[in-house]
């Protein structure tokens, strides 16, 4: 089914701006003493790195304000972070981390092993309700051996632990039981420190002059300007008002391609766009209905219409993780087959006529466009869906509380497949908002964590992908092409599949 959403509405930016010669002379020199001007599409829902789930929140804080014990590099490999080294015991039940010396938080207090202990306990605490908690399920104890050494004692070996720790920010130990302060005033050890937040206007970070690497960061700061309209962001980049648009929709990327003075970067991203089902409510408590939705969807038509062809059909694991992902062609239900969909609905005694509400993360144009195509394709098989566009704060609240029939959003992936699969599909997983529970899936996820070798883990994940793709609580839609655009004088910025802006630590503006 061909669906045209925005093509007719796209306005060529060349008609809105003057020639490149109109860019003010001396922009780079002025910018060198001012914060890097960045434009993003929506205001974050908070800045607490252990609580937030919205992409914009994570982009602002992870790798810029905050750091973890480990880090993920541009090749998605684990590298040292706040821990300069680590040692795993022969039985795999203990990991000792040697912390870097001389690291301080932005408030001037030294970072020690006690802060690490408190940070990990904070993520584990039920009172905090962290969506990261599933990363630490295998951790039984966290102990400070001395001020610069931490030991994690495990209940069982955990193959994904080192990768998982990269996404758990270390915060001051005074914040362990505090659920309010870090949402508005983050305090980390990263290359940039928080200065100000004007809601729906901007967030300002300044250079951390006491960063652990003396020659970094080179930039004097970062200013994240909240600019909802894509055309306005693009216009600002061309005029020199902004130096970086870190995440672009495909339509805007096409408009900016080849423009003088602008460099466009792209990569396939780890996160995928999805339709989520509340399996605690009819009709999605019936796996046949969930499978019917998958057969009703024409993923390539969705990608062509909503993403302008910039993406690939999504399975449970991103193809960016080449060692783990099965090709989407392996999944029978990814064959667009409305007749099969109707047969499954009839078998499940699905009652037509009632309207289901599809909650949509309105901050992202690609997700709104995907939701419109999904609505039309489901209507063809008799599933009537009403779209409810929600701003980020309301959407996250409804998502966390399981207050939905269906939702359209994006799910973040990780360098290890466990990072997404366990928290999402394991019974009681920290982001299993679907109320999904399957004993066989739980056993496989638990076993895959314990196994040390990739081949054995892959065999399990191959099996899991086949089941989750068609009858799980998510209909994966697409792994989109992630675009960013920057002024040509911004050097050192690297686009990363996990959307991290950590490379701004190494970036500079050339004169």
N, C-alpha and C positions, 0 to 999 in steps of 0.2 A: 504494500500500500504506500503510495507516494504522498507525503504530507509536507507542504511548504509552509514554514512558520514565520521566518523573519526576513526572507530574501527581499520581499517587496518593501519592507520597512527600512532596510539598510540605507544609510546616507553616506555617500562617499565623502570622506573627511577632507579630501582635496578642495571641495567646494566651500569648506568652512574655515580653512586656514590659508595664510599667505604663503609665499615662497619660503624655502629654507633660509634665505637671506634675512628674513624677518626675525630670526632668533637673535636675541640680544647678544652683542659681543661681550666677551668677558664672563659668560655664564659659568664656565668651569672654574675661573679664578674666584668668583663670588661663592660658588658652591663649596670650594675647598675649606672655607672658614665657617660654613653653615651646615646644618644637618642635611643629609641626603634626603631629597624630597621623593617620597614613595606614595603612590595612589593605590588604595585597595577599595573593594566594592561595598563593604559594610563594617559597622562597628562591632568589635568583639563582644561576646556575652560575658566576659570576665577575663582575668589574667592569672588566676591561680593555676599553675602548671599541673597540679594533681587533681584538679576538678574539671577544667574546661574540656570540651569536646569539639567546639566549632573550629573549622580550619583557620579562620582569620585569627582567632585567639592563639592557637598553637604556633602559627607562623610568626607572630609578634614576639612570643616569649621563648620558644625553644631554640637554643643555639645562639640567641642574641642576648637575652637577659639571663637565661638559665643554662646550666650544663649538667650532664649526668656523670656517673662514674666512668662509663664507657661512651663512645661516640660512634656514629655511622658516617663513613666517608662517602664521596660522590659515587664510588663503585658499590655502595651498599655493603661494605665490609666493616666489621667491628674494629675499632681503633681505640687507643687510650683517650680518656677524657680527663676527669678530675682524678682518676686513678692512673698513675703512670705505669703500673704493672699489676699482674695478678697471678695467683698460683692455685690450681685446682688439685685437690687431694686425689690419690690413686683410686679411691672408691667413689669419687665424684660427689661426695656428701659434704664437702667443705670447700669454700672459695675464700682466699685471703687477698685483699686489695691493699696495695701500697699507695697512699695518697700523695699528691704533689705537695711540696712544702711551699710556704709563702703565699698561699691562696687566701684571699679575703673576700668577704661579701661586700656589696655596694655600700652598706652602712659602716664599713670599716672593721667589723669584727672578723677575726680569723676563722677560716673554715677548718674544722677538725673532724675526727672520726665520730664525735658525738652528733654533729649535724647530719652525717650520713645515716647513723642509726635512727635518729629521730625522723628523718625524711622517709626512710623505708617503712618505719612503723606507722607513719602518718598515712601512707598509701594503703597499708593493710587495715587500718582502723575502720570499723563499720560506721562509726560516727561521721567520718569524713565522706564516705560513699564514693571513693575514687574509682573512675572507670579504668584505672590502671591496675587495680588490685589483682586481677587475674594473672598479671605478669609475675607476681610474687607468691603464688599458691604453693610452690615447692619450698619456700623459705620458712624454716622453723624458728630460727633465731638470728638476730643481728647483734654482734657484740663489738665494742670498741676494745681492741687489743692494746693500743696505745694511741696517742693523739693523731698519728698518721697511718694507722693500720686498722682495718675493719675485717672481721670474719663473718661470713654468711654460712650458717649451718643449715643444711637442706634435709628435707624429709626423704627425698629421693633425688637421683641425678636429674639435672635439667639442662638439656641441650640448648634451648633457646635463651637461657638466662642472660648471658653476656649481651646479646642483641637487645633483649628487653630492657636492661638497665640503662641503655642509652637514652630512652625516652622518659626516665624518671628523674626529674630535676632535684638537685640538692638545695634545700632551703634552710634557713637558720633554725636551730633546734627550738627556739622560742615560739615558732609557728606550729608546733606539732599538733596542738589541739585547737588552733585558731582557724575558723572557716571563713572569716570575713576579710581580714587585712590584705592577704595576697591577691584577692580578687580585684582590688582597686589600687594597691601599692605593692607591686612585686619587688622582691629583694633576692637577687641571685649573685652569681660569681662571674657571669658572662662578660663579653667584651663591651656591652652597652648596658647602661643603667637607666632605670625609669626616672623620668622627670615630671611629666604632666599628662593628663588625659582630659580632654574636653569632649564629652559624649557626642557622638555623631558629627564630630569635627576633626579631631586628630589625636594621636598619641605620640608623644615626644620622648625619645631616648637620647642620652648623651654618651659620649665616649667615656669608657671606664679607664681613667688615667692610671689605675693601679692593677690593670689586668695582668694575669700571670705571664703573658708573653709581652715583654716591654715594647716591642715595635708594632704591636697591634692593639686595637684596630687603627687603621689609617684615617678612616672617616671621623669627622668630629661629632657625628650623631646620626640618628635616623628619625625622620618625621613621617609617620604613617597617616596620610590624609584620607579621610573617609569620603569617597566620591562615588555615589551609587550608580551614576550613568556611565556606561561604557564609552559612549562617544565623547563625553566630557573628559574622561581619563585620557583617552587617546589624543584629544586635542591638546591637553595639557602637556603630554609628552612631546608632541611635535613643536609646541611653542617654547619649550624649555622650562615650563613651570614645574614639571615633574621629571625626575631622572630615571625612575624605574617603575614599571608596572609588573609586579612579580607573577601575577596570574591573570592570563587573558582568556576570554572565550574565543572560539575558533573564528567567529565572524570578525571580531576586532583584529585578530591576528592577520587575517586576510587583508583587511584594510591597511594595516601598517607595513605589510611585506614590501620590501624594496624602497621604503621611504628614506630619503637622504638623512644621514646623521642618526639613524635608529638601527639597532641590532636586535634581531628577533632570534630567540633561542627556543628550542622545543625538545621534548622527550616524552615517551610514554610514561604515564604516571602509575604509582602503586595503588592509589585509591580508585575505587570504581563507583559509578552511579548505580543506584539500586532502587528497587521497590521492595519495601519490607512489609511483612504480614504479621498481624497479631494472632498467633495461633491459639490464644486463650479464648478467642471469640469466634463464633460462626461467621462466615462459612470457612474461614481459613484454619480452623481446627481440624479440617479434613485435608489430608495430604493430596487427595485427588484434585481438590479445588486449586491448591497451590501449583500442582503440575499442569492443570488446565491453563492457568495464567501464563505459564512458561510457553506452552504451545501457541497461545494466542498472540504472543509478542513476536514481531518481526524486528529483531535487533538491528539488522543492517539498515532497514528502513528508518529506524529511530536514529541511528548514527548519521545517516545521510541527511535527514531532515533537521535534527536538533543540533548536531555537532558538525554539520557541513562536511561529513565524511571523515573528520579528524578523530579517529578512534577505532577500537576493535571490540567485537563482542566479548563480554566479560564472563569468565568462569569464577569459581570461588577463590582462585589464586591468580595474581597478576602475572602475565607473561614476562614482565620485567624480571621475575624470579625464574630464570630459565631452567634451573635445576629442579624446580618443583612443579611448575604449572602444567596441567594437561591442556591440550588445545581445545577450544570451544567446540570443534567439530566432533569431539568424543561424546558429547552429551545429547542423547536422543531428543530430549524435550526442547532443544534449541532449534529444531526444524520447525519453521513457521507452518502450522497445520491447524487452522481454525476448526476443521471438521473433527479432528482428534480432540481438540479442546472442548467442543460442544458435547462430544460423547462422554468425556470424563465428568463434565458438569452434570449431565443426565444421570450417570452412574452414581454420583454423589448426592443426587436429588437436590441439586442447587435450585433455590427458588428465585426466579427472575422477578423483577419489578421493584425490589427494594434497593435503595441507593446506599452505597458505601462511600465513606469520606476518605479521600486520599489527601493527607496533609503534605504540603509541599514547602521545602526550604526556599523561600522566595528570594533570599539574598543572592542566589546563583541563577543567572539567566539560563544556563544550560539545563539545569534541573527543572526549571519551569517549563522549558520547551519539551523536554523529555516527557514530563507529566502529561502534557497536552496530547502527544502522540499515543502514549500508553492509554489514556482515556478513550481515544478513538478506537484503538485496536481492541480493547476489552469490550467496548460497546458492540463490536461486530459479533462477539460470541455470546452476548446477552448479559454481560456484567456491567451494570451501570455504576459509574464512579463520579462523585462530585469532588471537584478540586477545591481545597482550602489552602490558599497561599498564606504563609505565616512568617513573621519576622523572626530573626534568629533566636532571640530569647524565649519567645513563646513556643517555637518549634522544639527547641532543646528540652524545655520543660515537659511538653507533651510526650516527646520521645522517651525521656528518662522515666516518666511515670507510666509508660505503656498506654497512654491515652490516644489510641489510634486504631482504625481498621487497617489502613495501609498508610505508608509514608513514602515519599520520594526524596532521596537525599544522596549522600556519598559516604562511603565507608573507607576509612584510612587503612592502608596495609602496613607492612613492616618488612624489615630485612630478612626476618625468619617467618615462615608461614604460620607458625604457632601464634604469633603476635596478634593476628586478626582472627584466626579460626577458633582458638580456645576461648577468648573473651566473648565471642559472638555466639558460638554454637554449643558450648558446654553448659550443662544444666547449672544454673546459678552464676554463669559467666558475668563479669562486671559490666558488659555492654549487651547482654542477652535480654534486651527489652522486649523481645518477641514472646517470652515465656516458653521457649522451645526446649523440649527435653526428649532425648533419645538415648537409652542406655548403651546401645552399640556404638553410637557416635562418641559418647563420653569415654568408653573404654579405649577406643582408638586414639582419641586426643590425649588421654593420660599416657598411653603406651608410647606414642610418638614423642612425647616430651622426655621420656626416660632413656630412649635409645641414643647411643652416641654417634652412630654412623649414618651418613646421609642416605645410603641405599635402602636401609631398613626403614628409615623414617619415610622416604619417598613412597615405598610400597603401601604404607598406611595412608598417606595423603592422597595417593592415586585412588584408593578405594573411597575415601571420604568425599573427594570431589565429585565422583559419580553420583553419590547419593544426595549430597547437599545441593547440587546444581538443579535438580528437578523437583525434589520434595522438601527441601529445607525451607526456613522461614524468610528467605530472601530470593527474589528474582533479580539476579545480577544483570545489568544492562550493558554497560560499556566501560572499558578503560580508555579514557579520553587522552588525546594528545595534550600535554601541558605546555602552554606557551608563556613566555615572558618577553617583555620588550624593554630595552634600556637605551639611553643616550649612548652614543658611540664612545664618549669619553669616560664612561664608567668601566673601569678595568678590574678584572679579578672576580666578578660575579659569575657564579656557576649555577645553572638550573639543575635541580635534583628531583629525582622521581618521587621522593617522599615529601616534596614541597618545602623542605627546610631552607631557611635563609641564612644558614650558618656561614656560608661563604662570604657574607658581607663583612665578616671579621677580617678577611684578607683583601677586601675591595678598596679601590681608591679612585679618585677623579683626576684624570690627567689634565695638565694645564693646556 
